[in-house]
Amino acid sequence: MRLVRWACVALVVLSGCEKKPGAAGPGADAGGAQAQALSLSPLEETSAGEAEAALVAAGAQAMEKFECNRCHDGAGLEAAPVDQHCVHCHQEIEAGTYDAKPELLEKWRAQIVHLKNVPTLEATDARFKRSWIEGFLREPHDVRPGIGAMMPRLQMSEEEAGAIAALLVPGEWGDGEVTGGDAERGAHVMGQMGCGTCHGYGAERIPESPVPVALAEGELERGKALAPDLRHTRARFRPRALVRWLEDPKAVKPDTAMPGIKLTEQQARDVSAYLLEKDLGPAPVYAVPDRLPVLERRVRYSEVEEKVFKKVCWHCHQEPALVGGDGGPGNTGGFGFAGRGLSLSSYVAVNSGMRDAEGARMSVFKKREDGTPHIVAAMHARWSEVAGRPIEGVRGMPLGLPPMTLEEIQLVETWVSQGRPR
């Protein structure tokens, strides 16, 4: 199916920028003691010379290995062809510009749920901490709940994550501190400026109010999808860069989905104080639900195929002959994964199994030590990953997407327990 060639998972990771190093902060040319107290000193960048350059070069190689350009634009990446670019493909289908028959476009448009928008990687060096990027790549979590998809758990080493982080944030930037802000006033500003319309803040509720700028058609929907949970702000942002971002996000990064709401420097400092200083309390703990008991009724392959395998799974476990030789990361390989030779596109293909880590053929129904079939364990493990507790030796499926429902997992497990009737 040309629509997907194979499905993509979002490296829903990074975006943003700020003024160039050495640029004076807002209000620096204003007179008076107050202006002097509020002005931001220039950000300083230091470089480790040849060692830093080598690390950045390794980051470019790692970005190529993990095919970041199949979901993200920017950061010097050449965009993947439309048929191989998860987001561009979906966007063209929704816009009706994809090269396909109208009846197919209509059918596909109704089926697209995820990967309609992801942030670009432009100017990441101007907002984020290198250390946060490196840690996030190794231990991804849901930063942008409106997207649905999230950064997948890849087979990325600590060195590769560090190199990519160095590419996106070259040199070492001084963080500095933000002074002169008031968290209570910042909460009031956020309530006035429509922040709660798009953003969540962990368990805290930001009062909703109209966005105080005119928005083009579809702009608010895109903004809601890409809006990060502000609970993560203090981990992600360099403090002084946050102030500059809040003052005028579109002046900082023109392609941002954040509306161009311009704050005064004092308002930006107040909001920064709220986001950086407010006591968030303990991080939320998500329960991993137990699997449902197998069904008593008869379940045949046709039902599993319709409701599970060809609903999501076969996008990454496709039949290569049907999609120009690219069977997806779960079959012919991709996103840094070696091909495992697993196709879920037909009864025969599913029962043909896959290659294990050593390249030997194995059944996807092989039972693990606790008696759970491998394919069921992989589906249920996705719940553990979303909860922040990945299971050693099991990669949750579907990769980077929300977990399959307990009912869908139950359907597959029932079919397997009944001998996989056709």
N, C-alpha and C positions, 0 to 999 in steps of 0.2 A: 504494500500500500504506500504510494508515493507520499502520502500525507506525513508519515512519520519516519520513513526509512528505518528509523528506530527512535524510540522515545528518549527524551532528554530529561536530565535531572538538573535542577537548578543549582549552579554555584551562586546561591543567592547570598552574595557576600558583601560587596563593598561599593561605595561610591562617594563622591564629595570632593570639595576643594576649598581653598582659602586664598588669601592674597599671597603674593610671592614673598619669599624671605627678604627682609630689609624694607618692606613697604611700611610706612608709618601707619599706626592704628587710627581708627576713626576718631575724629576730634583732636588729633595731635596738633593741628594748626590753630585751634581755638584758644582764645585768651582766658586768663583767670585760673585760679587754683583748682577749681572743680574740674576743668577740662584737663589740666595736667594730671590730676589724680586718677581720672578715668582712662586716659589714653593708654593704649597697649604698646609696650615696647616691641621693637622688631624681633621676629623669631630668628633664631640662629640655627644654621645647619652645619654640621661637621661631617666629614667623610673620612673613611679609613683608607683612602687611596686605592692602591691596586687590589688589596684584599676585598674592599667593598665592591669594586668593579667586577671582580671575579664572581662574587656572590650574586650580584645583579644579573650577570650573564647566565649563571646557573638557574636563576629564577625564570629567565626567559625560556630555557630548555624545559624546565618543569611545567611551565604554563602550556607549552606545546604538547608535552607528554600527556597531561591531564585534559587536554582539549577544552580549555576554558572558553575558547572562542565559539563553542557550539551553543553556549548560553549567553555569554557576555560580549559586549562591544567595549572598545576603549583599551587603554593601557598599551597602545601600540599593536594590538592584535588585529590581524587581518580576519575579517568576518568569514565564517564558514559559508559554503554555498547554502542557498535557501533550503534545499531538501535535507540538509544536514544541520541546519541551525534551528534548534527547538523553538525559540521564541519568534524569530522572523517568520518561520513557516506558519505558526499559529496566527500571527498578526496579519499575514497576507491572506490567509483563509478567512479570517473575520472581516477583513476589508473587501473581500471578493476579488482580489487581484492575483491570487495564486493561479497558476496555469493548470486548470482542471475544468471538467464539465460543470455547468451550473448546478446540476442535481447532486453531484458529488460534493461540491462546496457547501451546499445547504446541509447535507447529511453530516459532513465533518464539522461544520460550524456548531451544530447542536451538540457535538460530542466533546468539544474542547472545554476543559475545566481549568487546567493548570498551565503555567508557563506562558501566560499572555504578556506578562511584564516582568523584567528583572532589571536591577540597577546596572548602569554601565560602570566600568572600572576607571573612568576618567578621574584624574587628579586625586586619587586616593591618598597620595602623600601629604595633601594639605589638610586633611581632617583627622585621620585615624592614627592610632598608636601602632607601631610596627609589632610590638609584642602581642597586641590583641589579635591582629590578623594571623600571626603565626599560631597562636593558641586556638583560634576559631577554625582554622583549616584542619587542625589535628582533632579537635573535639567540637564539631559543629552543633549548633543548637538553633532553635527557631527565633530569629531576630525579627522577621517581618511576617507576622501571623496572617496578614491579609492575602499573601500570595498563595498559601497552602503548601506549595513545595518549599523545600529548604535545602541548604547546602548538604550534599550527600556525604556519607562516611566513606572516603576513598582510601586506597592503599597508599597513603602518603607518609613518607618517613619524616622524622623531625628535621632532617637536613633539607629536604625538599620544601617543607612548609616554611622554614626559615629563609630559604632562597627566594621563594615567591613573595614573602613579606618584604624582603629587601628590594625586590624589583618594584613593588607597589609603593613602598615608602623608602626610597634610596636616601642614604645618609641618616644621621641621627638628628632629630629635631628636638629642641628644648620644649618641654611642656609648659613650664611656668605655672603661675597660679592666677586665678581670677579674683580680684578684690573689688570692693565697692558695690557688691550686689547684695540684695536682700531676698531670701527665699520666699518669705511671705508675700512680698510684692510680686515676685516672679510667678507664684501660683495664681495671683489675681490677673496678671497679664495673660497667662495661658488661657484662663477662662474667658477673657475678652476677645482673644485673637483666633478663636475657632480651633485651637490645637486638639481638643477632645473630639472633634469631628472625624479625624483620621487616626490619631494616636491613642494607644493605651499606655498605661504606666504601671505595669505589674498589676498588683491587686488594687492600686489606687485608681480612682475615677477622676478624670479631668472633666470639668463641666463642659458640656457641649454648647457651642454658640455658632452663629453663622460665620463663615469664612469672610473676612472683611475686604476681599478683592474680587474682581470679576474673573470668572474662570471660563475657559473655552469648553466646548462640548467634549465630554469624556475625561476632562482634566481632573475633576474631583474623584471619579472612579479610579483613575490611575493612581492618584495620590493616596487614596485609602489602601489600595493594594500594596503599594511600596512603602507605606509608612512603617517605620520600625517601632517596636515597643520601646518606649523611652526609658524603661528600667535599665537597658543596656548602655545608656549614653555614657555614664562615667567610666565604663570599661573600654569603650570604643574611642571616644574623642579625646584629643588633647585639649585641655581647658581653654586656652586662649583662642584656639581655632574654633571652638564652639561659639564663643562670643561673636566672632566675625561671621560665622555661618548664620546665626540667628538674626544678625542685622539685615542681611539681604541675601538669602540663599541663591537666588537666580543670578545675582551678580557674581557669586562665587562659582557656581556650576550651572550654566545655562540649561542643561538638559535634565536638571533635577525635577522630580515630580512634586516637590514641595512648592506650594503656592508662593508667589513673590510677596509675602507679607513683610514689609520693612519695619523693623523695630529700631528705636533709638538705641544708642550704645548703653544708656542706663537700663532700658528695658531688657536688652540682651544680657547684660550682666545679672540682672535680677532673675531672669529665667534660668540662666546658667547656674546661679547659686541654688535654685530650687532643684535642678536636675542633678547637680553634682554633690549636694550636701544633704538633701532630705534623707532621713532614716527610712530605708526601704523595708526593714525587717528581714526575716529569713527568706531565702529564695523558695518559690513554690515547689512542692514535692508532688510529683504526678504518679499515681498508682498505675501499675501494669495489670490490666485485667486478665483474669484466668480464661483459658479457652472454654468454649461451650462444649457440652457433651455431644457425641455424635448423634445424628438423627436416626430415628427408627425407620423412616420411610426409605424407599429405594432412590438412590441418586446415580444417574448415568453421566457419561462423559459429556454429552450434548449440553446438559445443564451447567456443568462446571465450565465448559468452554465458553458458553454465552455469558455467564454471570461473573466469571473470574478471569480465566486465561486470556480471552479476547476482549475483555473490558479494559485491562491494564497491562497484564504480564507480557503479552506477546510483542508489545512495542519495544521492549529491550531484549526479547528472546524470539526474534523473528526468523523466518525462513529466508536465508540469503538469496536464493534464486528469485524470490518475489520482489526483492528490493535492491537490485543491482549489486548483489554480493556483500552488502553490509547487513549482517544479521543482528547488530546491536551489541552493547557491552556484555550482555549475558550469553551471547552466542559466539560471534566472531571477535569480540573484544572492543574496548574503547574506554575513554575516561581513565586511562591508566591501567585498566584491567586486561589481563590476557584472556583470549577466547576460551570459554568453557564448553563450547559446543552444545549448549542447551537451547533447543527450539521448543516453544510452547504453542506452535501454530497448528498442530494436528495431533490426533490420538497416537499415531505411530511415532511422531517426533517426541512427544512427552515421554512415552515409554522407552525411548531409545537412550534416555539418560543424559549424562554430562561427563566432562572430564574433571577429575579431582585436582588438587594442587600439584600433584606429581605427574599429571597428564594421563593417568589411568582412567578407563571408563568406569562410571559408577551409576547406580540407579538413584534418581531423586527421591525415591520412596524408601531408601535404605534407612533403617531405624537408628537413631542416636542412642546413647547410653540409657537415657530415660524412657526409651521406647517410642519417642516422637519421630514420625517420618521427617526426613531432611527438609522436604519442601514445606511442610507445615511449620517446622521449627523456624525456618527462614522468614515466613510470613508473620509469625507471632513475634519474632525478635524485633520487628520494626516498631512494635509498641514499646519495647524496652529502650530502643534508641531514642525515640521521641521523648521518653521520660528521663533521658540523660544517663541511662544505665545499659550501655551496649553489652552484648554477651560475647565473651571471648570465643573465637572460632566460628561465629555465626554472623553473617552479614544480613541485616534486615532487608526485606523486600516488601514493596517496591522501593528501589533505591531513590532516596531523596524526596519521595512523595508521601502523603499521609498513609498510615497503615490501612490495610484492608480491614473491613469490618469484621467483627467476631463472627457474624453470620456467614460471611464469605469464607473465612478460614474454616468454619465448621463444615461448610459444604464440601470443601476439598478434603478435609480429614475424613468425613463420612464416606466419600467416594473411594478413598484409598483403603479404608477399613473394610469395605465391601468387596475388595478385590479389583477395583477399577473397572467396573462394567462399562462396556462400550455403549 
